[in-house]
Amino acid sequence: MSLFAHWMLQRRAPLLHVAGDRGTGPPVILVHGIASSSVTFEFVVPLIADDHRVISIDLLGFGGSPAPAEAQYTIEEHVASLDRTIRELHLDEPFVLVGHSLGCLIAARYAATRKRNVSRLVLVAPPIYLTPDAVPDPLERAAMGGYMRAYEFLRTNKQFTMRAAAALGRLTPIKNVLEVTEQNWTAFVRSLEHVIESQTAVADIAAVDAPIHIVYGTLDPFLTPAGLRIVEQMRHVETHRVDAVDHVIRKRMARVVATAIG
């Protein structure tokens, strides 16, 4: 992207909805995942709000944030909107940036390109995918290709995806933590295709200067061992494994996330 195009993107980036701003102390910014909102961190916020200023932001197209008709929901657009919103907060010190799922990819790109702003990066349940031809193990290569085919199926079968998300959402302990609706369908489809499926997470994580903590559950269906192995070998990355936990930040995982935030 040229400097002019980058400048224009920054100027046009919509302000996002700040869903919560609670507590005092070192700032922590929370960025949720796809088809969700700031309710993702319902169990995390009470654990850290006594000692931190906790700021929850809804991503472009989700929660209370705008969903511009012309948005393509690329990672550049997501980061530009996040950056503009954070600048409007006028924070006077570096902050801990926490991402969940899709939010991990956006947070990693933000931290890689706005290095002075982030004191620590916490990635919860990061969907780190590689191109299948970059995975030497044949079983893992097949699994990686399977994820891509599954995501394409979800993008092209709207009613199935909405019904499946509603059914899964009813099984979680956090109300409205998973929502695929008419209102966020475009943001869901384009973010899936333009961020998760065509990601640069490994390169972005490698480019971050701040310490990185990765928290994941052993039952997470979106976790890929091949991607995780690459990033956990990086010198500035520490991983925290939570047994018998899936993709949702349930209470037990929330306690590990709070510890990783510091």
C-alpha positions as CSV (number, residue, x, y, z in Angstrom):
1,M,0.0,0.0,0.0
2,S,1.4,3.4,-1.0
3,L,1.9,6.1,1.6
4,F,-1.0,8.2,0.1
5,A,-3.4,5.2,0.1
6,H,-2.4,4.5,3.7
7,W,-3.0,8.2,4.6
8,M,-6.4,8.1,3.0
9,L,-7.4,4.9,4.7
10,Q,-6.5,6.5,8.1
11,R,-8.5,9.7,7.3
12,R,-11.6,7.7,6.3
13,A,-11.5,5.1,9.0
14,P,-14.7,5.1,11.1
15,L,-14.6,5.5,14.8
16,L,-15.5,2.3,16.6
17,H,-17.8,1.9,19.5
18,V,-16.1,2.0,22.9
19,A,-18.4,-0.5,24.7
20,G,-16.7,-0.1,28.1
21,D,-14.2,2.1,29.8
22,R,-13.9,1.0,33.4
23,G,-11.4,1.3,36.3
24,T,-8.2,3.2,36.7
25,G,-4.6,2.3,36.3
26,P,-2.5,1.0,33.4
27,P,-4.7,0.8,30.3
28,V,-5.8,-2.5,28.8
29,I,-7.6,-2.6,25.5
30,L,-9.8,-5.6,24.6
31,V,-10.6,-6.5,21.0
32,H,-13.1,-9.3,20.4
33,G,-13.4,-11.9,17.7
34,I,-15.5,-12.5,14.6
35,A,-19.4,-12.7,14.9
36,S,-19.1,-11.3,18.5
37,S,-18.7,-8.1,20.5
38,S,-17.2,-6.9,23.6
39,V,-19.3,-9.3,25.7
40,T,-16.5,-11.8,24.8
41,F,-14.6,-10.5,27.8
42,E,-17.4,-10.6,30.3
43,F,-15.5,-12.8,32.7
44,V,-12.2,-11.1,32.2
45,V,-13.1,-7.5,32.9
46,P,-14.1,-8.0,36.6
47,L,-10.7,-9.7,37.3
48,I,-8.6,-6.8,36.1
49,A,-10.7,-3.6,36.6
50,D,-9.6,-3.0,40.1
51,D,-6.0,-2.4,39.0
52,H,-6.4,-1.3,35.3
53,R,-8.3,1.0,33.1
54,V,-10.1,-1.6,31.0
55,I,-11.3,-0.4,27.6
56,S,-13.5,-2.7,25.4
57,I,-13.9,-1.9,21.7
58,D,-16.3,-3.3,19.2
59,L,-14.7,-4.1,15.9
60,L,-15.8,-2.6,12.6
61,G,-19.2,-4.1,11.6
62,F,-19.8,-5.8,14.9
63,G,-21.5,-4.9,18.2
64,G,-22.3,-1.2,18.4
65,S,-19.7,-0.2,15.8
66,P,-20.5,1.2,12.3
67,A,-20.8,-1.1,9.3
68,P,-20.0,1.1,6.3
69,A,-21.6,-0.2,3.1
70,E,-18.4,0.2,1.1
71,A,-16.2,-1.5,3.7
72,Q,-14.3,-4.6,2.5
73,Y,-13.2,-5.5,6.1
74,T,-9.6,-6.1,5.2
75,I,-7.1,-6.2,8.0
76,E,-5.9,-2.7,7.0
77,E,-9.4,-1.3,7.4
78,H,-9.9,-3.0,10.8
79,V,-6.5,-1.8,12.0
80,A,-7.1,1.8,10.7
81,S,-10.4,2.0,12.6
82,L,-8.9,0.6,15.7
83,D,-6.0,3.0,15.5
84,R,-8.2,6.0,15.0
85,T,-10.4,5.0,18.0
86,I,-7.4,4.4,20.2
87,R,-6.0,7.8,19.3
88,E,-9.2,9.4,20.2
89,L,-8.8,8.0,23.8
90,H,-5.7,10.2,24.2
91,L,-3.9,7.6,26.3
92,D,-0.6,9.0,27.7
93,E,1.2,5.7,28.2
94,P,1.7,2.4,26.3
95,F,-1.1,-0.2,26.9
96,V,-1.7,-3.9,27.0
97,L,-3.6,-5.0,23.9
98,V,-5.7,-8.1,24.2
99,G,-7.2,-9.9,21.2
100,H,-9.5,-12.9,20.9
101,S,-9.9,-15.0,17.7
102,L,-10.2,-12.6,14.8
103,G,-9.2,-9.8,17.2
104,C,-5.8,-11.6,17.6
105,L,-5.0,-11.1,14.0
106,I,-6.0,-7.4,14.1
107,A,-4.2,-6.8,17.4
108,A,-1.0,-8.5,16.1
109,R,-1.0,-6.3,13.0
110,Y,-1.6,-3.2,15.1
111,A,1.2,-4.1,17.5
112,A,3.6,-4.8,14.6
113,T,2.9,-1.4,13.0
114,R,2.4,0.8,16.1
115,K,5.2,-0.6,18.2
116,R,5.6,2.3,20.7
117,N,1.9,2.1,21.7
118,V,1.8,-1.5,23.0
119,S,3.6,-2.7,26.2
120,R,2.3,-6.3,26.0
121,L,0.3,-8.3,23.5
122,V,-2.1,-11.0,24.8
123,L,-3.6,-13.3,22.1
124,V,-6.4,-15.5,23.2
125,A,-7.4,-18.5,21.0
126,P,-5.5,-17.2,17.9
127,P,-6.6,-18.8,14.6
128,I,-3.1,-18.9,13.1
129,Y,-3.3,-20.6,9.7
130,L,-0.6,-21.3,7.1
131,T,-1.1,-22.1,3.5
132,P,-1.4,-25.9,3.1
133,D,1.8,-26.1,1.0
134,A,3.8,-24.5,3.9
135,V,2.8,-27.5,6.2
136,P,5.2,-30.5,5.8
137,D,3.1,-33.0,7.8
138,P,0.5,-34.5,5.4
139,L,-2.2,-34.9,8.1
140,E,-1.7,-31.3,9.3
141,R,-1.6,-30.1,5.6
142,A,-4.9,-31.8,5.0
143,A,-6.4,-30.3,8.2
144,M,-5.3,-26.8,7.1
145,G,-7.0,-27.2,3.8
146,G,-10.0,-28.5,5.6
147,Y,-10.3,-25.2,7.6
148,M,-10.2,-23.2,4.4
149,R,-12.9,-25.3,2.8
150,A,-15.1,-25.1,5.9
151,Y,-14.8,-21.3,6.0
152,E,-15.7,-21.1,2.3
153,F,-18.8,-23.3,3.0
154,L,-19.8,-20.9,5.9
155,R,-19.4,-17.9,3.7
156,T,-21.6,-19.3,0.9
157,N,-24.3,-20.9,2.9
158,K,-25.9,-18.0,4.8
159,Q,-28.9,-19.7,6.4
160,F,-27.0,-22.7,7.5
161,T,-24.3,-20.5,9.1
162,M,-26.9,-18.3,10.9
163,R,-28.7,-21.3,12.3
164,A,-25.5,-23.0,13.4
165,A,-24.2,-19.9,15.1
166,A,-27.5,-19.5,16.9
167,A,-27.4,-23.1,18.1
168,L,-23.8,-22.8,19.3
169,G,-24.5,-19.5,20.9
170,R,-27.2,-21.1,23.1
171,L,-24.6,-23.5,24.5
172,T,-22.2,-20.8,25.8
173,P,-22.3,-19.2,29.2
174,I,-22.0,-15.6,27.8
175,K,-25.2,-14.1,26.3
176,N,-24.8,-13.0,22.6
177,V,-21.2,-14.0,22.5
178,L,-21.7,-15.6,19.1
179,E,-24.1,-13.9,16.7
180,V,-24.3,-14.1,12.9
181,T,-27.2,-11.9,11.8
182,E,-28.5,-10.0,8.8
183,Q,-26.9,-6.9,10.4
184,N,-23.3,-8.3,10.7
185,W,-23.4,-10.8,7.8
186,T,-21.3,-8.7,5.4
187,A,-18.8,-7.9,8.1
188,F,-18.7,-11.6,9.0
189,V,-18.2,-12.9,5.5
190,R,-15.6,-10.3,4.4
191,S,-13.6,-10.4,7.7
192,L,-13.5,-14.2,7.4
193,E,-12.3,-14.1,3.8
194,H,-10.1,-11.0,3.9
195,V,-8.5,-11.4,7.4
196,I,-8.7,-15.0,8.7
197,E,-8.4,-16.9,5.4
198,S,-5.8,-14.6,3.9
199,Q,-3.8,-13.7,7.0
200,T,-0.2,-12.8,7.7
201,A,-0.3,-13.5,11.4
202,V,3.0,-15.3,11.7
203,A,4.9,-12.4,10.1
204,D,3.0,-9.9,12.2
205,I,3.7,-11.7,15.5
206,A,7.4,-12.0,14.5
207,A,7.5,-8.2,13.9
208,V,6.1,-7.2,17.3
209,D,8.7,-5.9,19.8
210,A,6.6,-6.2,22.9
211,P,6.3,-9.4,24.9
212,I,3.5,-11.7,23.6
213,H,1.4,-14.1,25.7
214,I,-0.7,-16.6,23.9
215,V,-3.6,-18.3,25.8
216,Y,-5.4,-21.2,24.3
217,G,-7.7,-24.0,25.2
218,T,-6.9,-27.6,24.5
219,L,-10.4,-28.2,23.1
220,D,-10.4,-25.2,20.7
221,P,-11.6,-26.5,17.3
222,F,-10.1,-23.5,15.5
223,L,-6.6,-24.0,16.8
224,T,-4.0,-25.4,14.4
225,P,-1.0,-27.1,16.0
226,A,1.2,-26.2,13.0
227,G,0.6,-22.5,13.3
228,L,0.9,-22.5,17.1
229,R,4.2,-24.4,16.9
230,I,5.8,-21.7,14.8
231,V,4.9,-18.8,16.9
232,E,5.5,-20.4,20.3
233,Q,9.2,-20.9,19.2
234,M,9.7,-17.1,18.9
235,R,11.8,-15.7,21.7
236,H,9.3,-13.0,22.8
237,V,6.3,-15.4,22.9
238,E,5.1,-17.2,26.0
239,T,2.2,-19.7,25.7
240,H,-0.4,-20.6,28.4
241,R,-2.4,-23.8,27.8
242,V,-5.8,-24.2,29.5
243,D,-6.9,-27.8,29.6
244,A,-10.5,-28.8,28.7
245,V,-11.5,-25.4,27.4
246,D,-12.7,-24.5,24.0
247,H,-12.7,-21.2,21.9
248,V,-14.9,-19.2,24.3
249,I,-13.3,-17.3,27.2
250,R,-15.0,-19.2,30.0
251,K,-14.3,-18.4,33.7
252,R,-11.2,-20.7,33.9
253,M,-9.7,-19.3,30.8
254,A,-10.5,-15.8,32.0
255,R,-8.3,-16.3,35.1
256,V,-5.4,-17.3,32.9
257,V,-6.0,-14.3,30.6
258,A,-6.0,-12.0,33.6
259,T,-2.7,-13.4,34.8
260,A,-1.2,-12.9,31.3
261,I,-2.3,-9.3,31.3
262,G,-0.3,-8.8,34.5
